[in-house]
Every structure is written in C-alpha cells, then in structure tokens.
Amino acid sequence: MCIKRKSGANQVVTKFMRIAGLMFFLSPFYLFFSNAIACDWLPDPSAVSAKNTSTLIFSGDVLSKEVMAIPQLGEGYKEYLVKFRVRRYWKGKPSRELVIRTPIGKENCGYDFESGKSYLVYAVDTKPPLVTFCSRSSLLSEPQAQEDMIRLGPGVKSQVETSTTK
C-alpha cells in the first residue's frame, strides 16, 4: 500500500490555512481584551481592605507633578512624581510635604492626579510610595472619599493643618 504525500506547496497552504483560521477565531478575544485595562477587572476594594493593604493613607493637595523615566522597567517607561501637601493621615506618618509615584496612563494602572486638587490617597510603601489606579484613592470631593473618611475616623492632622489653624 502506497501513501501519497502532499507536495511542499500543499503543506505550506495547509499550514497557512490553519494559522489564518486560528487567527480569525481568536481575533474577537484579542480585540476585546486589548482594550481592557488590567485594573478594570479587579473589584473595588472596601475601605477596610484598602486600609489593610496600604501602608500609607492620607488626604492632601497636589502641589506639582513631574515625569520620571524608569529604564529598568522598560524602554520608554515613565512615571509621575506627584508632590502633596498633607492635610491629615490615617496610616503611616508622612511629612508635611510628600512625594508619591504613579505610572503614567490608565493602561499602566496609573492614577491621574491633577495639580491644585485634593485627594484621599492610599499608597504602598516603596521609595517613593506608590499609588495605582487600582488603589482606592479618589478626589476628596467624591462620595467614596467622604464615606472612607467617616469609616477611617478623624485621622491625625498634619503639621500644616495644625500650624494653619492656630
């Protein structure tokens, strides 16, 4: 019994058709997941779990924001260094002014702090402290921040708050 083998050209066409079919089948998944942000898939942490996983919780005003390149994390990778004037704190013991870092862009899980605005910030202790979009950080004017501050309690006034209220 003789088995007829496919010619080289037929084998190439067959492989191409299999790859094209697989790509066609997987393309909807790629299109869906490529637009998704990793942090969007995570449930919002409660104030209690965010307090447990954060090493620094404070409220403060953004004084400035500058870009810092971090080549160790990849070519072109950058983060913002955000300088805050701390009003109150609930965890950790920040100085009156504090610099945190956050990746640039929501696709990198960065939080988009704006100069001149006030935030409730949940950070993890790195050098400098890190804040991501996945943390529970939010504008002080948002209901979530107001609810969190009730749950967190009165906190400790920073030296700035103390010196300006005397």
QUIMO-V967309 format. One record per residue. RES is the residue in one small letter. SS is DSSP state (A for helix, B for strand, O for the rest). PSI is psi in radians with two decimals (999 if undefined). D_FIRST is the distance of its C-alpha to the first C-alpha in Angstrom with 2 decimals. Layout:
BEGIN
res=RES ss=SS psi=PSI d_first=D_FIRST
res=RES ss=SS psi=PSI d_first=D_FIRST
END
This chain:
BEGIN
res=m ss=O psi=2.32 d_first=0.00
res=c ss=O psi=2.29 d_first=3.73
res=i ss=O psi=2.21 d_first=6.66
res=k ss=O psi=2.16 d_first=9.76
res=r ss=O psi=2.62 d_first=12.80
res=k ss=O psi=2.60 d_first=16.20
res=s ss=O psi=2.87 d_first=18.77
res=g ss=A psi=-0.70 d_first=21.79
res=a ss=A psi=-0.71 d_first=24.02
res=n ss=A psi=-0.66 d_first=21.93
res=q ss=A psi=-0.70 d_first=21.90
res=v ss=A psi=-0.78 d_first=25.67
res=v ss=A psi=-0.73 d_first=26.31
res=t ss=A psi=-0.80 d_first=24.42
res=k ss=A psi=-0.76 d_first=26.45
res=f ss=A psi=-0.77 d_first=29.58
res=m ss=A psi=-0.68 d_first=29.12
res=r ss=A psi=-0.78 d_first=28.72
res=i ss=A psi=-0.77 d_first=31.83
res=a ss=A psi=-0.73 d_first=33.78
res=g ss=A psi=-0.73 d_first=33.03
res=l ss=A psi=-0.75 d_first=34.16
res=m ss=A psi=-0.73 d_first=37.26
res=f ss=A psi=-0.73 d_first=38.07
res=f ss=A psi=-0.69 d_first=37.81
res=l ss=A psi=-0.27 d_first=39.97
res=s ss=A psi=-0.69 d_first=42.55
res=p ss=A psi=-0.63 d_first=44.92
res=f ss=A psi=-0.75 d_first=45.10
res=y ss=A psi=-0.81 d_first=45.92
res=l ss=A psi=-0.67 d_first=48.57
res=f ss=A psi=-0.88 d_first=50.16
res=f ss=A psi=-0.44 d_first=50.25
res=s ss=A psi=-0.43 d_first=51.16
res=n ss=O psi=-0.16 d_first=54.43
res=a ss=O psi=2.51 d_first=55.26
res=i ss=O psi=2.35 d_first=57.72
res=a ss=A psi=-0.72 d_first=56.91
res=c ss=A psi=-0.41 d_first=60.37
res=d ss=A psi=-0.36 d_first=60.14
res=w ss=A psi=-0.27 d_first=57.69
res=l ss=O psi=2.49 d_first=60.14
res=p ss=O psi=2.63 d_first=62.78
res=d ss=O psi=2.25 d_first=66.37
res=p ss=O psi=2.63 d_first=67.89
res=s ss=O psi=2.90 d_first=71.08
res=a ss=A psi=-0.66 d_first=74.29
res=v ss=A psi=-0.82 d_first=74.26
res=s ss=A psi=-0.62 d_first=70.73
res=a ss=A psi=-0.65 d_first=71.42
res=k ss=A psi=-0.68 d_first=74.59
res=n ss=A psi=-0.61 d_first=72.74
res=t ss=A psi=-0.26 d_first=70.03
res=s ss=O psi=2.59 d_first=72.42
res=t ss=O psi=-0.16 d_first=74.64
res=l ss=B psi=2.18 d_first=76.99
res=i ss=B psi=2.20 d_first=78.28
res=f ss=B psi=2.85 d_first=81.02
res=s ss=B psi=2.54 d_first=82.44
res=g ss=B psi=3.04 d_first=83.50
res=d ss=B psi=2.37 d_first=83.91
res=v ss=B psi=2.13 d_first=81.60
res=l ss=B psi=-0.68 d_first=83.70
res=s ss=B psi=2.90 d_first=81.09
res=k ss=B psi=2.22 d_first=77.41
res=e ss=B psi=2.73 d_first=75.84
res=v ss=B psi=2.41 d_first=72.34
res=m ss=B psi=2.18 d_first=70.99
res=a ss=B psi=2.46 d_first=67.79
res=i ss=O psi=1.50 d_first=65.71
res=p ss=A psi=-0.40 d_first=63.21
res=q ss=A psi=-0.43 d_first=61.99
res=l ss=A psi=0.11 d_first=60.36
res=g ss=O psi=2.63 d_first=58.57
res=e ss=O psi=2.20 d_first=59.46
res=g ss=O psi=-0.04 d_first=61.77
res=y ss=O psi=2.29 d_first=62.29
res=k ss=B psi=2.71 d_first=65.89
res=e ss=B psi=2.81 d_first=68.12
res=y ss=B psi=2.45 d_first=71.57
res=l ss=B psi=2.09 d_first=74.49
res=v ss=B psi=2.16 d_first=76.79
res=k ss=B psi=2.24 d_first=80.40
res=f ss=B psi=2.61 d_first=82.15
res=r ss=B psi=2.02 d_first=85.73
res=v ss=B psi=2.28 d_first=85.37
res=r ss=B psi=-0.93 d_first=87.54
res=r ss=B psi=2.78 d_first=86.55
res=y ss=B psi=2.66 d_first=84.02
res=w ss=B psi=-0.39 d_first=82.58
res=k ss=B psi=2.47 d_first=80.40
res=g ss=O psi=-3.10 d_first=80.68
res=k ss=O psi=1.38 d_first=83.80
res=p ss=O psi=2.75 d_first=83.35
res=s ss=O psi=3.08 d_first=86.00
res=r ss=O psi=-0.68 d_first=87.91
res=e ss=B psi=2.44 d_first=85.43
res=l ss=B psi=2.45 d_first=81.77
res=v ss=B psi=2.25 d_first=78.71
res=i ss=B psi=2.95 d_first=75.31
res=r ss=B psi=2.64 d_first=71.96
res=t ss=B psi=2.44 d_first=69.32
res=p ss=B psi=2.70 d_first=66.10
res=i ss=O psi=2.17 d_first=66.38
res=g ss=O psi=2.43 d_first=64.61
res=k ss=A psi=-0.54 d_first=63.49
res=e ss=A psi=-0.35 d_first=59.85
res=n ss=A psi=0.19 d_first=60.88
res=c ss=O psi=0.49 d_first=62.85
res=g ss=O psi=2.64 d_first=66.16
res=y ss=O psi=2.30 d_first=69.34
res=d ss=O psi=1.40 d_first=71.27
res=f ss=O psi=2.50 d_first=74.85
res=e ss=O psi=2.36 d_first=77.49
res=s ss=O psi=2.44 d_first=80.69
res=g ss=O psi=-0.11 d_first=83.82
res=k ss=O psi=2.79 d_first=82.12
res=s ss=B psi=2.45 d_first=82.47
res=y ss=B psi=2.72 d_first=79.63
res=l ss=B psi=2.13 d_first=78.94
res=v ss=B psi=2.27 d_first=76.51
res=y ss=B psi=2.08 d_first=74.15
res=a ss=B psi=2.77 d_first=72.93
res=v ss=B psi=2.57 d_first=71.17
res=d ss=O psi=1.76 d_first=72.84
res=t ss=O psi=-3.05 d_first=71.34
res=k ss=O psi=1.84 d_first=73.28
res=p ss=O psi=2.97 d_first=74.30
res=p ss=B psi=2.53 d_first=73.51
res=l ss=B psi=2.37 d_first=70.39
res=v ss=O psi=2.32 d_first=70.33
res=t ss=O psi=2.91 d_first=67.19
res=f ss=O psi=-0.48 d_first=66.66
res=c ss=O psi=-0.22 d_first=65.24
res=s ss=O psi=3.10 d_first=68.63
res=r ss=O psi=0.22 d_first=71.26
res=s ss=O psi=2.51 d_first=73.47
res=s ss=B psi=2.86 d_first=75.16
res=l ss=B psi=2.47 d_first=78.18
res=l ss=O psi=-0.47 d_first=81.36
res=s ss=O psi=-0.21 d_first=82.06
res=e ss=O psi=2.54 d_first=78.90
res=p ss=A psi=-0.64 d_first=79.28
res=q ss=A psi=-0.76 d_first=76.66
res=a ss=A psi=-0.72 d_first=78.83
res=q ss=A psi=-0.75 d_first=81.95
res=e ss=A psi=-0.75 d_first=80.33
res=d ss=A psi=-0.74 d_first=79.00
res=m ss=A psi=-0.54 d_first=82.45
res=i ss=A psi=-0.81 d_first=83.94
res=r ss=A psi=-0.62 d_first=81.36
res=l ss=A psi=-0.41 d_first=81.79
res=g ss=O psi=-3.00 d_first=85.58
res=p ss=O psi=-0.42 d_first=88.30
res=g ss=O psi=-3.04 d_first=86.76
res=v ss=B psi=2.26 d_first=88.85
res=k ss=B psi=2.40 d_first=90.63
res=s ss=O psi=2.99 d_first=89.81
res=q ss=A psi=-0.53 d_first=92.65
res=v ss=A psi=-0.85 d_first=92.49
res=e ss=A psi=-0.77 d_first=93.11
res=t ss=A psi=-0.80 d_first=95.85
res=s ss=A psi=-0.53 d_first=97.64
res=t ss=A psi=-0.28 d_first=97.53
res=t ss=A psi=-0.10 d_first=98.85
res=k ss=O psi=999 d_first=101.88
END
